[in-house]
Amino acid sequence: MEVILNLKFKELFKNKLLNQNHYHFIGLGGIGMSGIALFLLKRGLSVSGSDITKNDRLQEIKKNGGIIFESQQPENIGLIQKKFNLKKIIIVVSSAINFKNKELKFCIDQKLVIKHRSEILSLIMKSFKSIAVAGSHGKTSTSTLLTTLLDLCTKDTSSIIGGILPKYESNTIIKDSNYLIAEIDESDGTISTYKPYLGIINNIDFDHCDYYSNIKELISSFNKFGSNSNILLTNYDCKITKDNITSDYKWSIKKTSNVDFAMISKKFDPEYTIADYYEKGKEITRLTIPIPGVHNLSNIAAAISACRIINIDINCILKNIQFLQLPNKRFEFKGEILGRKIIDDYGHHPNEIRATINLARLFIKKRNNNINRLVIIFQPHRYSRINKFLHQFIKELSRGDFIVITNIFSAGEDKLNNINSEFIVNEIYKINKNVIFINNNLEIAKQFLNITNKGDLIINMGAGDCHNLWSLLNSK
């Protein structure tokens, strides 16, 4: 495959050598894996994959000709080898798949070619003028906002991101385009392997303590990503980024001096934000953005800055700002059940929880709408993260008026120390006695009307399987 990396996009996917491969994804349903698989499928390559969960992404892959296995067993590989006996089988995995996985273990024993998903995404990116969005927080939102703006302005944009783009109802846009926007994951160190035309670092915050021992290791990965980027754009408001990363361009939502781009807020509303936009300290215009939240203003500033760096006309950007939407699960209003408003959010780090609760409080303050309580339903994600940031989690979650803690989504991790959901509840109880433990979504759905009241604003939050609560509630 290495011999064809310098080919242009159309040539790359018409190349006979590449089409001699069949790609089998173990853990196909993951948001990152499914986007890459769908991209390959829509370029005419053969794809299969396995996953023990079911979701809409797998259905989309199946509709586009992908072969889906609902278990992860060695037999899957035998069937693929038989069906595609004239092709070289490439096994694709993410860091979420460990060596205990029977299907992966069989592939290793058979000495099959195994590629990390980052290698496949990096290969795809080299065929475009790629824009890679990285950062500890907000990269999916920034990728979504940038994709929407750039595609509306150029009609020349493809995208592979870690969330569902509302405008396109998919996590991928596939075109014979000049630009590709890719969301880059820093959790497993593979961020240092990408070499984009334009790299973006939203922020750096210590996380992924299952992989990184300390913040210095994480900063080192981001530094390698920055060095590999032809052009680098960073957030000047993030102290860790500012102090440790050298970049070509900077943006801020706090100041207009010493930065290339700035968005200074004039009004925050639950449904929109008004801000003045600056370039090189000069005020350009006032914007009304159809997205609320301080953290989202920074994401929007990053998206606009990236567009301007690649010479997108400012008038075109201003014309299309009205169409911006956040990706699914980012303060996403799901609906109302018997006077209870329900919002889905992906927050799973204490700083993300704080930002989400701040936005919810703004919603209550400005709109009220007979809202009596802020109810937080939180599914902890990874034992290592909870163990490392336990006190911060307790502090932020305690800010709810009523808190429900559900089962820990381990993401394949083994239990660590004495960390469990009941322990988290007991710690929150010391600060806020309005907290309970309910084991899972099915039980929450059964007890929903008893534990919530008419007039509640309910935020269902986490990065695991908690987001099927809405469908469970609607099926009752």
C-alpha distance (Angstrom), angle and dihedral (degrees) to the residues before:
residue distance angle dihedral
M1 . . .
E2 3.80 . .
V3 3.82 92.1 .
I4 3.80 92.4 66.4
L5 3.80 100.7 47.8
N6 3.80 92.7 104.6
L7 3.81 94.2 57.1
K8 3.80 120.7 110.1
F9 3.80 119.8 -108.3
K10 3.79 99.4 -95.2
E11 3.79 92.0 42.5
L12 3.80 91.8 47.9
F13 3.77 95.0 58.2
K14 3.79 94.7 40.7
N15 3.77 91.1 50.9
K16 3.79 112.0 119.8
L17 3.80 93.4 -144.1
L18 3.81 92.2 58.2
N19 3.79 92.3 45.4
Q20 3.78 89.6 55.2
N21 3.81 87.3 71.8
H22 3.80 127.6 84.9
Y23 3.82 115.8 -155.9
H24 3.80 119.7 -144.9
F25 3.83 116.0 -173.2
I26 3.81 118.9 -156.4
G27 3.80 103.8 -153.6
L28 3.79 93.0 21.4
G29 3.82 95.9 168.9
G30 3.81 95.3 66.1
I31 3.79 113.9 113.8
G32 3.82 93.4 -118.1
M33 3.80 96.8 40.7
S34 3.80 94.8 46.8
G35 3.81 92.6 52.5
I36 3.80 92.7 54.6
A37 3.80 92.4 43.9
L38 3.80 92.5 50.3
F39 3.79 90.4 48.5
L40 3.83 91.6 54.2
L41 3.80 91.4 45.6
K42 3.78 93.5 52.3
R43 3.79 89.3 50.8
G44 3.79 89.4 58.8
L45 3.81 100.5 -100.3
S46 3.81 122.4 134.2
V47 3.80 115.7 -108.7
S48 3.78 137.7 179.3
G49 3.77 134.1 167.7
S50 3.76 148.6 168.6
D51 3.78 134.5 -128.8
I52 3.78 134.0 160.8
T53 3.81 92.1 -145.4
K54 3.79 128.0 69.0
N55 3.80 124.7 -136.4
D56 3.79 143.1 149.5
R57 3.81 92.3 -94.3
L58 3.79 91.4 62.5
Q59 3.79 89.9 50.2
E60 3.80 90.6 52.1
I61 3.80 90.6 51.1
K62 3.81 90.8 48.8
K63 3.82 91.2 50.5
N64 3.80 88.6 54.1
G65 3.79 93.3 53.8
G66 3.80 102.8 -89.0
I67 3.79 119.9 143.3
I68 3.81 113.6 -126.2
F69 3.81 127.4 -158.7
E70 3.81 116.3 -165.7
S71 3.81 93.5 -155.3
Q72 3.79 133.5 47.5
Q73 3.78 104.7 -127.7
P74 3.85 135.1 138.7
E75 3.81 89.0 -113.0
N76 3.82 89.5 71.3
I77 3.79 90.9 65.2
G78 3.79 92.5 49.7
L79 3.79 91.2 53.4
I80 3.81 91.6 48.7
Q81 3.80 92.3 48.2
K82 3.79 89.8 51.5
K83 3.80 95.0 46.9
F84 3.82 94.9 44.6
N85 3.78 98.4 33.1
L86 3.81 93.0 145.4
K87 3.80 93.5 54.6
K88 3.78 133.7 74.3
I89 3.81 109.2 -112.5
I90 3.81 114.2 -131.0
I91 3.81 114.0 -166.8
V92 3.82 113.5 -150.7
V93 3.80 121.8 -161.2
S94 3.78 138.6 169.0
S95 3.79 127.0 -143.4
A96 3.81 88.1 -98.7
I97 3.82 89.1 73.6
N98 3.79 110.9 79.8
F99 3.78 131.3 -165.7
K100 3.81 91.9 -98.3
N101 3.78 88.7 71.9
K102 3.82 106.3 110.0
E103 3.78 94.3 -145.6
L104 3.80 93.7 50.5
K105 3.81 91.9 44.0
F106 3.80 89.6 54.5
C107 3.82 90.8 50.8
I108 3.80 90.8 51.2
D109 3.81 91.4 48.6
Q110 3.80 90.3 49.8
K111 3.82 90.1 49.4
L112 3.80 92.3 -125.5
V113 3.81 120.0 168.0
I114 3.81 107.4 -90.5
K115 3.81 121.6 -168.4
H116 3.78 129.3 -175.0
R117 3.80 111.8 -124.7
S118 3.82 88.6 -116.0
E119 3.82 89.3 64.7
I120 3.80 91.7 55.0
L121 3.80 93.5 44.8
S122 3.80 90.5 47.6
L123 3.80 89.8 52.3
I124 3.81 91.0 51.9
M125 3.83 91.9 46.9
K126 3.80 92.7 55.2
S127 3.79 89.4 65.8
F128 3.83 92.9 60.7
K129 3.76 143.2 46.9
S130 3.77 86.3 -97.0
I131 3.79 127.3 -157.3
A132 3.81 112.0 -161.8
V133 3.81 119.5 -160.8
A134 3.80 115.5 -155.9
G135 3.79 136.5 164.8
S136 3.77 142.8 113.3
H137 3.80 94.1 -97.3
G138 3.79 136.4 22.1
K139 3.79 99.8 16.4
T140 3.83 94.2 126.0
S141 3.81 91.4 49.2
T142 3.80 92.0 45.7
S143 3.81 91.3 47.4
T144 3.81 90.4 50.5
L145 3.81 94.3 47.9
L146 3.81 92.3 45.4
T147 3.80 93.0 46.8
T148 3.80 91.5 50.9
L149 3.80 94.8 47.6
L150 3.79 95.9 42.9
D151 3.79 94.8 45.8
L152 3.80 93.2 47.8
C153 3.80 90.7 48.5
T154 3.81 99.1 42.7
K155 3.84 108.7 17.1
D156 3.79 80.2 -145.2
T157 3.79 105.4 99.8
S158 3.79 137.0 112.2
S159 3.77 123.3 -173.9
I160 3.80 142.2 -166.3
I161 3.80 111.5 -176.1
G162 3.79 141.6 157.7
G163 3.78 97.7 -108.6
I164 3.78 142.8 45.6
L165 3.80 113.7 -85.7
P166 3.84 105.1 -138.5
K167 3.80 94.0 -150.4
Y168 3.81 91.6 54.2
E169 3.84 100.3 27.0
S170 3.79 89.4 -135.6
N171 3.81 141.3 81.7
T172 3.80 90.5 -123.7
I173 3.78 138.9 56.0
I174 3.78 112.6 -166.8
K175 3.81 120.8 -164.6
D176 3.79 140.2 139.4
S177 3.77 85.1 -102.2
N178 3.78 140.1 153.1
Y179 3.82 96.0 -133.0
L180 3.79 130.7 54.8
I181 3.79 121.6 -173.4
A182 3.79 112.8 -156.8
E183 3.78 128.9 -177.4
I184 3.80 109.6 -137.3
D185 3.80 123.5 -148.4
E186 3.79 118.5 -141.7
S187 3.82 96.4 -177.6
D188 3.82 97.5 97.8
G189 3.80 103.4 30.5
T190 3.81 94.7 -104.4
I191 3.82 89.6 116.0
S192 3.81 87.5 88.1
T193 3.83 91.6 64.0
Y194 3.82 97.4 65.7
K195 3.79 122.9 93.9
P196 3.81 107.9 -169.2
Y197 3.78 129.1 177.0
L198 3.83 88.5 -127.4
G199 3.79 121.7 20.5
I200 3.80 122.6 -165.8
I201 3.81 125.3 -162.8
N202 3.81 111.3 -167.2
N203 3.79 95.7 -174.5
I204 3.80 142.5 -46.7
D205 3.79 121.2 -120.7
F206 3.80 126.0 161.1
D207 3.79 111.5 -97.6
H208 3.81 140.5 126.8
C209 3.78 92.2 65.6
D210 3.81 88.3 171.3
Y211 3.83 86.7 73.3
Y212 3.82 107.5 21.3
S213 3.80 121.0 57.6
N214 3.80 94.1 -159.6
I215 3.79 144.8 -7.9
K216 3.81 92.2 -90.0
E217 3.80 91.3 64.3
L218 3.80 90.7 50.0
I219 3.81 92.0 48.8
S220 3.80 89.3 50.3
S221 3.82 90.8 56.7
F222 3.80 91.1 50.3
N223 3.79 90.6 47.4
K224 3.80 91.0 54.5
F225 3.81 89.5 49.7
G226 3.80 89.7 50.2
S227 3.80 92.1 48.9
N228 3.80 90.5 50.1
S229 3.82 92.7 51.9
N230 3.80 116.9 94.2
I231 3.83 87.9 -146.0
L232 3.82 124.3 15.6
L233 3.81 127.5 -155.8
T234 3.82 119.4 -171.8
N235 3.79 142.2 -179.8
Y236 3.83 109.1 -105.5
D237 3.82 91.0 -165.2
C238 3.81 93.0 65.6
K239 3.80 105.9 86.6
I240 3.80 95.2 -157.1
T241 3.79 91.3 51.3
K242 3.79 93.3 43.3
D243 3.81 93.2 50.2
N244 3.80 98.5 42.9
I245 3.81 110.9 27.7
T246 3.80 126.0 69.5
S247 3.79 111.6 -150.9
D248 3.80 141.8 176.0
Y249 3.82 95.8 -133.7
K250 3.82 134.7 22.3
W251 3.80 135.9 -166.1
S252 3.80 132.5 -162.6
I253 3.80 140.2 -176.0
K254 3.82 92.1 -164.1
K255 3.79 106.3 51.9
T256 3.80 141.4 18.2
S257 3.81 100.4 -151.7
N258 3.83 125.2 87.4
V259 3.80 91.3 13.0
D260 3.80 133.0 95.4
F261 3.80 97.0 -139.6
A262 3.80 132.6 22.8
M263 3.81 138.9 179.2
I264 3.80 113.1 -165.6
S265 3.80 114.6 -168.1
K266 3.79 121.3 -126.3
K267 3.80 99.3 172.3
F268 3.80 135.8 9.4
D269 3.80 117.1 -157.5
P270 3.83 130.2 172.1
E271 3.80 89.1 -110.7
Y272 3.81 105.8 30.8
T273 3.80 146.4 9.4
I274 3.82 129.0 -134.8
A275 3.81 115.3 -152.8
D276 3.80 140.9 161.6
Y277 3.80 114.2 -121.4
Y278 3.84 122.0 -143.3
E279 3.79 136.6 -173.8
K280 3.82 119.0 -163.5
G281 3.80 89.2 -14.2
K282 3.81 94.0 -53.5
E283 3.79 118.5 119.6
I284 3.79 109.8 -122.7
T285 3.79 105.8 174.8
R286 3.80 147.1 -39.1
L287 3.79 115.9 -100.2
T288 3.79 133.8 -157.6
I289 3.79 106.9 -154.6
P290 3.84 119.7 -165.8
I291 3.81 92.4 -138.3
P292 3.84 127.5 82.9
G293 3.80 132.2 -145.1
V294 3.80 138.6 68.9
H295 3.81 92.4 -112.0
N296 3.79 90.8 51.4
L297 3.80 91.5 52.0
S298 3.81 87.6 61.8
N299 3.82 90.8 49.1
I300 3.80 90.4 51.1
A301 3.81 90.9 48.0
A302 3.82 88.7 53.9
A303 3.81 91.8 50.4
I304 3.82 93.8 48.9
S305 3.82 91.6 44.6
A306 3.82 91.2 53.2
C307 3.79 91.0 49.9
R308 3.78 91.6 51.0
I309 3.83 92.9 47.8
I310 3.81 89.3 59.0
N311 3.82 89.8 47.0
I312 3.80 101.7 -105.0
D313 3.80 107.8 166.7
I314 3.80 112.1 -103.6
N315 3.81 92.2 -136.5
C316 3.78 90.5 57.3
I317 3.79 89.9 50.8
L318 3.80 91.4 49.6
K319 3.79 90.8 49.3
N320 3.82 93.3 53.7
I321 3.83 101.6 39.7
Q322 3.80 88.7 93.3
F323 3.82 90.4 68.0
L324 3.80 96.7 57.2
Q325 3.80 117.3 124.3
L326 3.78 133.3 173.7
P327 3.81 119.1 -115.6
N328 3.78 119.6 -100.6
K329 3.82 116.7 -75.3
R330 3.80 93.1 28.4
F331 3.81 102.9 113.7
E332 3.79 85.9 -43.3
F333 3.80 114.7 177.8
K334 3.80 105.5 -136.0
G335 3.79 99.5 -179.7
E336 3.77 144.0 -92.0
I337 3.80 131.3 -71.9
L338 3.81 117.8 -168.0
G339 3.80 93.0 -29.0
R340 3.79 95.0 -41.8
K341 3.82 114.7 120.9
I342 3.81 113.8 -149.0
I343 3.81 127.4 -157.1
D344 3.81 127.4 -175.7
D345 3.79 118.7 -147.4
Y346 3.80 133.8 175.4
G347 3.81 95.8 -145.5
H348 3.80 111.3 138.3
H349 3.83 103.9 148.5
P350 3.84 120.6 73.3
N351 3.81 92.7 -114.9
E352 3.81 90.9 51.6
I353 3.81 90.9 48.4
R354 3.81 89.9 51.2
A355 3.83 92.0 51.8
T356 3.81 92.1 48.0
I357 3.80 93.7 48.7
N358 3.82 90.3 47.5
L359 3.80 89.5 54.2
A360 3.81 90.9 47.2
R361 3.80 91.1 51.4
L362 3.81 89.4 50.4
F363 3.81 88.7 51.8
I364 3.81 91.0 51.4
K365 3.81 93.8 44.9
K366 3.80 97.0 47.6
R367 3.80 101.9 32.6
N368 3.81 103.9 20.9
N369 3.84 93.5 168.9
N370 3.81 89.3 -175.4
I371 3.81 91.7 -56.2
N372 3.79 108.5 165.2
R373 3.82 103.9 175.7
L374 3.78 141.7 18.0
V375 3.81 106.1 -133.6
I376 3.81 118.5 -165.5
I377 3.80 119.9 -159.9
F378 3.79 105.9 -172.7
Q379 3.78 131.6 -176.0
P380 3.84 109.7 -163.3
H381 3.81 113.2 -132.8
R382 3.84 122.3 -144.6
Y383 3.80 125.1 -6.8
S384 3.81 91.5 -122.9
R385 3.82 92.5 56.9
I386 3.81 94.3 46.4
N387 3.81 91.1 46.9
K388 3.81 93.2 50.0
F389 3.82 97.8 44.4
L390 3.79 101.2 27.5
H391 3.82 96.7 129.8
Q392 3.81 92.1 46.8
F393 3.82 90.7 50.1
I394 3.81 91.1 50.3
K395 3.81 91.8 48.9
E396 3.81 95.6 49.7
L397 3.81 98.5 39.7
S398 3.82 91.0 49.1
R399 3.81 88.0 67.4
G400 3.80 90.6 76.9
D401 3.80 119.2 97.0
F402 3.80 89.4 -134.0
I403 3.80 124.1 11.8
V404 3.80 131.4 -161.3
I405 3.80 117.5 -169.3
T406 3.78 116.1 -164.1
N407 3.80 134.8 -173.1
I408 3.81 120.1 -47.1
F409 3.80 112.6 -105.5
S410 3.79 99.1 -139.3
A411 3.84 98.4 -167.4
G412 3.81 86.8 -147.3
E413 3.81 96.3 -49.3
D414 3.79 123.2 135.0
K415 3.79 119.0 -120.8
L416 3.79 114.1 -81.8
N417 3.81 127.2 -148.3
N418 3.81 111.5 -47.0
I419 3.79 94.3 -38.6
N420 3.80 114.3 141.2
S421 3.79 136.4 133.5
E422 3.79 94.5 -97.5
F423 3.81 89.4 55.9
I424 3.83 90.1 52.5
V425 3.82 90.2 50.0
N426 3.81 91.5 51.0
E427 3.81 91.1 51.2
I428 3.82 92.8 48.9
Y429 3.82 89.2 47.3
K430 3.81 89.3 64.3
I431 3.84 87.8 64.2
N432 3.80 104.1 24.8
K433 3.80 120.0 20.5
N434 3.81 92.6 -164.0
V435 3.79 94.0 90.0
I436 3.80 133.6 108.9
F437 3.80 139.0 174.8
I438 3.81 121.5 -125.4
N439 3.79 115.7 177.2
N440 3.80 104.2 -136.2
N441 3.80 147.7 -10.5
L442 3.79 93.9 -90.2
E443 3.80 90.8 57.0
I444 3.81 91.4 44.4
A445 3.81 89.8 52.9
K446 3.82 90.6 50.6
Q447 3.81 92.7 50.4
F448 3.79 96.8 34.4
L449 3.80 99.3 110.4
N450 3.80 91.7 44.6
I451 3.82 96.9 51.1
T452 3.82 96.9 39.9
N453 3.78 132.4 56.7
K454 3.76 136.6 -147.8
G455 3.80 105.9 -89.2
D456 3.82 96.0 35.7
L457 3.80 122.1 137.1
I458 3.81 102.7 -148.1
I459 3.80 123.1 -162.1
N460 3.80 113.8 -164.9
M461 3.78 102.7 -161.4
G462 3.81 139.2 -177.8
A463 3.79 145.8 79.7
G464 3.82 98.8 -107.9
D465 3.79 132.2 72.5
C466 3.81 94.0 -55.7
H467 3.79 92.5 108.4
N468 3.81 93.8 78.3
L469 3.83 88.7 73.1
W470 3.80 92.0 93.5
S471 3.83 92.6 55.8
L472 3.83 90.2 46.7
L473 3.80 90.6 52.2
N474 3.78 91.6 49.1
S475 3.78 92.9 49.4
K476 3.81 92.2 58.3
